Amino acid sequence: MAKDTLKKIVDLFDGEVFLKCDGFDDCVIGCCFDKDVPRLMYSKKKMMAKMVKQGMTKEQAIEYFVFNIEDGYVGEKKPLFCEDEFID
């Protein structure tokens, strides 16, 4: 179902180019336009859960996320990450 979210966004904003986080299509929860720049929004909670499910400890997942995803600069279309840990 979450992959449907990404497909709906891409279909809705036909022609826009969104920068994605490889392997986390099912963690997309929305998009926004920051100064007319299209950016995908990912659930940090879902990303962490996915990494843990793939064999990382929670601490390893946090470290990997911070150093390799969140802090990496990949341009102005870099995705945004929602702090949604408090949401069920």
FENDASUL-V831691 format. One line per field, one symbol per residue. psi: psi as a letter, one per 20 degrees, with the letter a starting at -180 (. if undefined). burial: I if it has 16 or more other C-alpha atoms within 10 Angstrom, else O. A space follows every 10 residues. Layout:
psi->???
burial->???
This chain:
psi->hhhhgggggg gglphqpppq opjkhjjpia rrooljpppq pqohghgghg hghjiqrggg gggggghifg ipojrijprq opnkhip.
burial->OOOOIIOOII OOOOOOOIOI OOOIIIIIII IOOOOOOIII IIIIIIIIII IIOOOOOOOO IIOOIOOOII OOOOOOIIII IOOOOOOO
